[in-house]
């Protein structure tokens, strides 16, 4: 019988699930070790993180940060810039310069929002990271999902049995898994329609949301998913987009790109043969590809 443990991190909830109750403690320790390493490398909100200490020019970075930046640049290339790690300056100007719960809801109106420099301005060769002046990286669109992938793999390897790791809406699995697959409830917020799906062992699912990680700014509500083409939060056509894929990183890149694309998202997801579930502002569900017909959770 599956057993789980949860803890708070990165303004969300981390959940570790194992098939063997005796494996839970070891799996949780392995997950924490991976997440601690990633936070120290890539947190935008820690002054002592490796990301915060980057300077214009050539930086020699750790293997962890190099891996995370490589994933972010790959996501940018694969989505033709829809998911771009150089949105850090834009997010900071919009007020997202600290953990979401610490943002001042009555913050000042921002009159100048910097344009997004573009991922092609960043270079990475092995562990040599080149940054132009004024470029601030934000790895949020890929790093949390990559953390789920790495943590699940590390935990399963340590305990020798199947493990599921969920970090907010980013869920990765490793190992053979339960006989009937992992049972996942898909629901972004209590106001949204819920459904339960079966996730095949070794696969992943990710949800991107315009409802969570949102804050008040200048008399209106903004959220954390920036459209690099406009340097503004993506139009909230969708409350949430959930995508299934072989890895959590791939799933989250696709779900983020779909939020940015708005009304064009269903076509884009269909062309790439993703199984996806989109919830619009009227709480209507759009199923894409092989996403199963829903039974209420």
Phi and psi in degrees as a GROMACS rama.xvg file:
@    title "Ramachandran Plot"
@    xaxis  label "Phi"
@    yaxis  label "Psi"
@TYPE xy
-67.1367  146.834  UNK-2
-135.803  153.444  UNK-3
-140.6  161.889  UNK-4
-143.632  140.482  UNK-5
-127.276  150.544  UNK-6
-152.148  160.257  UNK-7
-90.6265  138.409  UNK-8
-164.255  144.103  UNK-9
55.6617  39.9535  UNK-10
59.5007  29.1197  UNK-11
-151.075  -170.603  UNK-12
-113.764  131.077  UNK-13
-100.203  130.161  UNK-14
-123.91  131.603  UNK-15
-115.717  127.239  UNK-16
-124.724  132.468  UNK-17
-126.79  153.568  UNK-18
-75.247  -34.1619  UNK-19
-100.601  118.343  UNK-20
-54.4636  -35.7003  UNK-21
-68.5794  -15.2949  UNK-22
-90.6319  -8.94074  UNK-23
-63.9237  -44.8421  UNK-24
-62.4858  -46.9474  UNK-25
-64.9969  -38.7693  UNK-26
-65.2213  -41.3639  UNK-27
-64.5853  -40.922  UNK-28
-61.2173  -41.8671  UNK-29
-65.2283  -40.4331  UNK-30
-64.1813  -46.5621  UNK-31
-59.4166  -39.7487  UNK-32
-62.9758  -42.9441  UNK-33
-65.1204  -45.466  UNK-34
-67.2922  -36.0383  UNK-35
-62.618  -41.8946  UNK-36
-64.8316  -40.9685  UNK-37
-70.4811  -39.291  UNK-38
-62.0964  -44.2585  UNK-39
-65.6662  -28.1332  UNK-40
-82.7278  -40.0767  UNK-41
-127.859  7.30335  UNK-42
-70.003  130.481  UNK-43
-82.2598  -9.73552  UNK-44
-109.047  3.8333  UNK-45
-109.747  124.317  UNK-46
-66.219  -23.3149  UNK-47
-96.3769  5.41424  UNK-48
-73.3079  155.827  UNK-49
-61.7798  -38.356  UNK-50
-62.0309  -42.811  UNK-51
-68.1764  -23.8755  UNK-52
-92.5972  0.963544  UNK-53
-64.1194  147.466  UNK-54
-128.457  157.336  UNK-55
-56.8045  143.362  UNK-56
105.236  -154.306  UNK-57
-91.7374  126.55  UNK-58
-118.733  132.642  UNK-59
-91.8595  117.158  UNK-60
-115.377  166.162  UNK-61
-70.5159  164.793  UNK-62
-62.6689  -34.4323  UNK-63
-65.2236  -49.8085  UNK-64
-67.0982  -37.4217  UNK-65
-60.0428  -41.459  UNK-66
-63.697  -44.4417  UNK-67
-66.7345  -40.4139  UNK-68
-68.0833  -39.0489  UNK-69
-59.9365  -41.8996  UNK-70
-64.2445  -40.1857  UNK-71
-65.5813  -42.0592  UNK-72
-68.9135  -35.8394  UNK-73
-64.5156  -41.0936  UNK-74
-61.7201  -42.1173  UNK-75
-63.1059  -44.4237  UNK-76
-64.711  -45.5045  UNK-77
-67.5945  -26.8989  UNK-78
-101.278  8.79499  UNK-79
54.5203  42.3607  UNK-80
87.0157  3.21844  UNK-81
-68.2648  -32.2572  UNK-82
-114.647  110.338  UNK-83
-130.276  126.923  UNK-84
-78.0596  -3.05373  UNK-85
-93.7697  24.8112  UNK-86
-89.4937  6.0674  UNK-87
-58.2603  -43.3064  UNK-88
-65.682  -37.1495  UNK-89
-65.6754  -45.2197  UNK-90
-61.9372  -40.0926  UNK-91
-62.1208  -43.9717  UNK-92
-65.5407  -29.4041  UNK-93
-77.5844  -6.60589  UNK-94
108.264  -5.97788  UNK-95
-89.2651  69.7942  UNK-96
-114.76  13.4337  UNK-97
-157.673  174.356  UNK-98
-54.4869  145.511  UNK-99
-57.656  -35.3728  UNK-100
-74.084  -11.2306  UNK-101
-99.0527  -3.3681  UNK-102
-69.2537  134.723  UNK-103
-71.1549  115.634  UNK-104
-67.4294  -15.177  UNK-105
-110.331  32.6684  UNK-106
-62.5946  160.093  UNK-107
-68.6213  155.625  UNK-108
-67.0356  131.46  UNK-109
-93.2706  120.328  UNK-110
-89.9911  -26.4751  UNK-111
-125.768  119.339  UNK-112
-109.874  121.747  UNK-113
-66.633  146.306  UNK-114
-69.1911  161.889  UNK-115
-84.3658  119.731  UNK-116
-59.562  -34.474  UNK-117
104.073  137.815  UNK-118
-62.1816  -27.0053  UNK-119
-68.5761  -12.0965  UNK-120
-78.9786  -10.4839  UNK-121
-100.41  137.121  UNK-122
-119.604  145.441  UNK-123
-143.562  117.888  UNK-124
-128.007  111.54  UNK-125
56.5371  -114.322  UNK-126
-111.666  24.9835  UNK-127
-108.279  112.46  UNK-128
-108.757  120.66  UNK-129
-103.132  126.547  UNK-130
-125.459  130.638  UNK-131
-74.3672  165.638  UNK-132
-59.7437  134.821  UNK-133
86.9172  -2.35673  UNK-134
-90.8345  123.335  UNK-135
-116.487  120.174  UNK-136
-83.0936  144.229  UNK-137
-132.367  118.925  UNK-138
-101.643  16.4426  UNK-139
-59.5744  -30.3862  UNK-140
-73.7546  -13.1567  UNK-141
-131.926  -31.4761  UNK-142
-67.0357  -39.7089  UNK-143
-66.1691  -41.0754  UNK-144
-67.8458  -40.5816  UNK-145
-62.3324  -37.6245  UNK-146
-60.9003  -40.9123  UNK-147
-61.7807  -44.9669  UNK-148
-60.1709  -50.0887  UNK-149
-66.8488  -40.2151  UNK-150
-66.7331  -42.462  UNK-151
-63.5333  -43.6217  UNK-152
-64.6999  -43.2672  UNK-153
-65.0435  -42.5129  UNK-154
-66.4786  -44.1615  UNK-155
-63.8862  -37.9566  UNK-156
-66.3388  -38.1226  UNK-157
-69.6211  -43.0141  UNK-158
-96.4609  -12.0282  UNK-159
70.0189  26.8236  UNK-160
-149.986  166.546  UNK-161
-62.0454  144.116  UNK-162
-139.403  141.113  UNK-163
-117.528  135.826  UNK-164
-126.171  124.689  UNK-165
-117.968  126.666  UNK-166
-118.457  97.8252  UNK-167
62.8471  -125.587  UNK-168
-90.334  7.88515  UNK-169
-103.63  110.287  UNK-170
-120.344  124.07  UNK-171
-123.527  151.326  UNK-172
-129.232  155.78  UNK-173
-147.217  146.952  UNK-174
93.5627  178.88  UNK-175
-64.7794  -35.0764  UNK-176
84.8839  170.568  UNK-177
-63.3527  157.133  UNK-178
-57.5524  -37.1209  UNK-179
-100.216  14.927  UNK-180
82.4699  171.407  UNK-181
-84.5622  131.507  UNK-182
-92.9321  119.75  UNK-183
-121.234  128.25  UNK-184
-90.4025  125.562  UNK-185
-104.199  111.759  UNK-186
-164.726  117.9  UNK-187
-75.853  -42.5474  UNK-188
-141.845  162.195  UNK-189
-59.0391  -22.9393  UNK-190
-81.1179  -12.3684  UNK-191
-90.9619  153.872  UNK-192
-63.63  142.007  UNK-193
-112.242  152.651  UNK-194
-148.738  160.604  UNK-195
-115.258  132.58  UNK-196
-128.706  160.486  UNK-197
-101.816  122.539  UNK-198
-101.313  123.99  UNK-199
-65.2093  144.309  UNK-200
-56.2569  139.656  UNK-201
82.0159  3.82784  UNK-202
-112.479  -176.664  UNK-203
-147.368  166.971  UNK-204
-149.115  143.774  UNK-205
-142.787  145.778  UNK-206
-122.88  129.79  UNK-207
-109.286  139.034  UNK-208
-132.954  143.282  UNK-209
-99.3298  0.754674  UNK-210
-96.3234  -45.0356  UNK-211
-82.0292  156.326  UNK-212
53.4873  51.5504  UNK-213
-122.313  153.665  UNK-214
-151.22  164.793  UNK-215
-86.8429  138.851  UNK-216
-156.253  122.941  UNK-217
61.8737  34.7688  UNK-218
84.3925  -0.46088  UNK-219
-132.789  176.911  UNK-220
-103.341  132.277  UNK-221
-123.133  160.317  UNK-222
-131.092  177.225  UNK-223
-89.5201  -4.68287  UNK-224
-94.4501  106.694  UNK-225
-89.8711  136.229  UNK-226
-84.4913  109.588  UNK-227
-60.1298  -21.1345  UNK-228
-74.6313  -25.2759  UNK-229
-118.04  -10.3566  UNK-230
57.1129  37.6028  UNK-231
-140.208  159.117  UNK-232
-55.1748  138.476  UNK-233
-57.0822  142.705  UNK-234
-55.8297  131.717  UNK-235
-79.4478  58.2606  UNK-236
-62.138  -39.8815  UNK-237
-112.451  135.241  UNK-238
-67.9888  -41.3595  UNK-239
-155.551  155.115  UNK-240
-132.717  127.623  UNK-241
-117.495  132.415  UNK-242
-130.815  139.63  UNK-243
-102.67  142.224  UNK-244
-159.698  169.904  UNK-245
-62.2976  -30.6552  UNK-246
-128.064  155.387  UNK-247
-67.6356  -34.6304  UNK-248
-60.4531  -47.3367  UNK-249
-63.4082  -41.618  UNK-250
-62.41  -42.3767  UNK-251
-73.7714  -34.0633  UNK-252
-61.1331  -44.5546  UNK-253
-66.3695  -41.5353  UNK-254
-67.8159  -36.9746  UNK-255
-66.7832  -44.9221  UNK-256
-60.2551  -37.4304  UNK-257
-65.8703  -39.6697  UNK-258
-61.1163  -43.8536  UNK-259
-63.1204  -38.1873  UNK-260
-74.1814  -21.3106  UNK-261
62.5662  -123.225  UNK-262
-63.6851  -21.1101  UNK-263
-82.5209  -6.74836  UNK-264
-59.9579  -46.5252  UNK-265
-57.2563  -42.6171  UNK-266
-63.6194  -44.6547  UNK-267
-61.1837  -44.0586  UNK-268
-67.4396  -40.3214  UNK-269
-62.1875  -43.0966  UNK-270
-60.9957  -27.0014  UNK-271
-101.653  8.60814  UNK-272
59.5849  36.1403  UNK-273
-84.998  148.349  UNK-274
-92.1192  122.302  UNK-275
-147.442  160.304  UNK-276
-135.888  121.093  UNK-277
-115.147  136.755  UNK-278
-117.88  121.558  UNK-279
-88.3287  -177.178  UNK-280
-68.3886  -13.4866  UNK-281
-101.101  14.3053  UNK-282
66.7524  21.8485  UNK-283
-87.0457  141.672  UNK-284
-101.026  133.036  UNK-285
-116.184  121.98  UNK-286
-98.7038  138.863  UNK-287
-122.187  138.683  UNK-288
63.217  -130.379  UNK-289
-90.0242  14.1584  UNK-290
-59.6444  128.62  UNK-291
-69.6644  154.808  UNK-292
-64.0409  143.427  UNK-293
-93.9135  142.187  UNK-294
-115.607  128.358  UNK-295
-53.5604  137.189  UNK-296
